[in-house]
């Protein structure tokens, strides 16, 4: 067997309603710098669905709708409707509140949320901001057995237009039946995971099925993914560890209790201001 990255653990997630969560407070340090991966999926939806205003601080949140439209409003002034395949990056910093609503497509909605921690210090407590990238701006690398959409980072010379706060590679990949996908990531991006949306994937002697996350054993080795008789769609996320404390409230992640308290105060102020403004 080739000397490539291996699966460390297989996670099945915790499902609550339409959301399946794969990172929680008990294992948040295992995938530094990744602190959340949620898969939102619902069928037979006849009206818009989502969350009313709520707050975050200390994290970058990447929203990626793949079925249906996502309407996003936040306190940094960003108001946008994302089509399927678009990307939204929200840097919460010292505190932000937002509202996300999905409109179904043929009765279905599906989206993915990836959070990463912000570096301790000024970036962790900087002012909040948001950025939107349309699907047609995101590079697509087509190879013999695969097509790879470069959501964040760099893949074989194709660079995402999103300027991200830390060193991360985030890829949406389709691999043909009996195909092979091979990637040699940046040597510093030693942690990460694979998530299978459909089909089956084979990585270093392990098999992943739909709605399973395979956390990767930390290493500088290349990553190789193979498929069998059916094609596969999956996500690969790799990152350079921040090597800092992670203190999580569930909605926010900080490197210290002091910063967590400041973030919570900021969010409370924003929620109060929203009510005053009649939002």
N, C-alpha and C positions, 0 to 999 in steps of 0.2 A: 504494500500500500504506500502511496506517495506520502511524503512528509508535508502534510497540509494541516490547516486548522481542524480541530476536533470539537465535537459537541461536549459541553461540560454538563449541562442539565437540560431536560425537556420540561417546559412549563405548559400547563393546560389552562391557566387563567382562572379568574374568579368572575363569574357572570352575575351582573345585577341589571335586570331589565334588558335593555338593548345593548348594554356596554359590557365587554369582557376586558378585564384589567389584568396585566401580566407583571407589573412591578408594584410592590407595596412596601410599607415601612419596614417589614421584616427582612427584605432582601434588597433594599435600595442601594446598598454599598457594593453589591456584586457586579453591577454593570456601569459603574462610574465611567463616563459622566451622564449616562442615561438614567432618568429618574421616573419616567412614566411611558408606558406603551399601552394604548387603549384601542380596541376595535369596536366601533359602533355600527350596528347593523340591525335593520328592522324591515319586515315585509308586510304587505297589505296595509300600507300607510295611506290614509286618505286625506290627511291635512299636514300642515307644517308641524315639526317636532323639534325640541331642543331645550336649552337651558336659559332661564332669565338671568339678569345681571348677577354676577358673582366675581370674586376677586382672586388674584394671584400675585405673588412676588418672588423674586429670586430665581426665576426660571425663564428659559426660552421655550415657547410652545409652538410646534409646527402642526398645522391643521391641513389635512389632505383628503378632500372629498373625492370618492371614486364613483359614486352613484347618487345622483341628485345634486341640487344646488345648496350652497352654504352661505347664509347671510350673517355677516359679522359686523358688530358695532362695539367700539371700545372707547375708554376715557382718554386715549391719546389722540382722538379725533378721527380715527380710521373707521370708515363705513364702506363696506364692499360686499358684493355678491360674487362668490366663487362658483364657477362652473366645475363640472366633474373634471378632475385632472389638474386643477389649479392648486397653488400652494399659498398658504398664509403663515407668516412667521410673526409671532407676538413676543417681544422682549419685555417681560414684566418688570424687571429691575426693582425699584423701591415700592412698586405697587401699581396695579392696573385693575379696572373692572371691565367686564365685557359681557356681551350677550350673543349667543350663536343659535341660529335657527336653520334647520334643513327642510328643503322642499323636495318631496319624493319625485322619482322618475319611474313611471310605470308601476307605482305602488311600492317602490323600494327606496331605501336610503342606506348609504354605507360610507363611512369615513374612518380615517386613522389619525390618532393624535400621538405625537412623539414629543416628550419634554427632555431637555437637558439642563443641568445645573449651570448657573453663571459663575465665572471665576470669582473667588472671594476678594473683597475689597471694593474698589470703585465701580467695577462692572456690575457686581451683584446689587449695588444700591444706586445705580444710575437711573435717570428718568426713563420711563417706559416709552416704547415705540412699536410701530407695526410696519410690515412690508408685505406686498402682494405680488405674486409672480404668476402670469398666465401660462397655461399648459404649453402653448406654442413657443414660449421662450425657454422652456426647459429642454436641455440637450437629450437626444435619443441616440444611443449607440447600437447599431444593428450589426450583428455578427452571424456566423454560419448557423449557430444553434440557438441564438438568443437575441432579445432586444432589451436594452437596459436604459431606463429613464433616470437621469442624474438629478435627483431632487436637491441634494446638498453635497458639496464637495467636488471631487475630481475622480473620473473613471476613464482610464486609458486615454488621457489627454482632453477629454470633454469636461469642461468646467461649468458647474451650475452658476447662474447669474446672481444667486443669493449670497450676500456677504454675511457670513455667520460668525458668531462671537468666539467659537472654539473650533478645534480641529475635529470635524465629523464628516463621515461619508454616509449618505442615506440614499439607497437605490431601490427602485421599483423594477422588478425583472420578470420577464417571461422567457421560459426555456422550453424548447420544442421536445417532443418525445425522443427518448434515447439521446438526449443532448448533454453537453458538458459546458459549464460556465466556470471560467478560471480568472482569478483576480489577485494581484499582488499589491495590497494596500500600503499606505505609508507605514513605515516601521514603528512609528510612535503610536499609531492607532491600534492598540493591542487588545482592547475589549470590544465586545459587540454581541449581536444576536442575529438570528435568521427567523423570519416569521412566514409561514406558508399560508397563503390565501386560498389557493386551489391546487389540486394535483398532489404529487408526492415528490420529496426531495431526499437525496442521499448525500450525506456529508461525513466523510471520515469514518465510515462503518456504521453510522446511525441513519435511521429513516425518520423523516418528519412528515406528518399528515396535516391536512387543513386545520387551521385554528390552533396550531401548536407553535410555541416559541422554543427555539434551540439556542441556549446561551452558549457562547463560544469560550473555550478554554483560552485564557489570556496568552497571547504569543505574537511573535513577529512573522509567523509563517504565512504563506499564501493561502487563499481560500478556494476550494474547488467544490462545485455542486453538480451532481448528476441527476438525471431523470430516468424513469422507466418507460413504460408503454403509453403513458399519458403526459401531456404537457403540463407545466407547472407555472404558477404565478406566485412570486414571493418577494419579501423585502429583506434587504441586508442593511444593517446599521452597524457602523464601526466608529470608534472614537478614541481620542487620547485621554487617558484618565487625568482628572484634576487633582487627585490626591489631597482632598480637603474634607472636613467634616460635612455630613449631610444631616440636617435637622429638618424633618418634614412635619407639616401640619395637615398633610393631605392635599391641600390646595396651593401650598407654597413650600419652597425648599430654600434653606439658608445655611450658611457656614457657622452661624453663632446664634445664640438665643437673643442677643441684643438686636441683631439685624432682623430676626424673625419678629420681635416685638415692634420694631419700627415699621416693618412691612405691614403688619396687621393694623397698626394705627393709621397708616396711609390708606389702606383699603377701606377701613371704617369711615374715614373722612370722605372718601370718594363716593361711597354708598349714600352717606348723608347728603352730600352735595347733589347727587343724582335725584334724590327725592325732592330737594328744594327746587331743582330745575324742572321737575315734572317729567323726567325721562321714564 
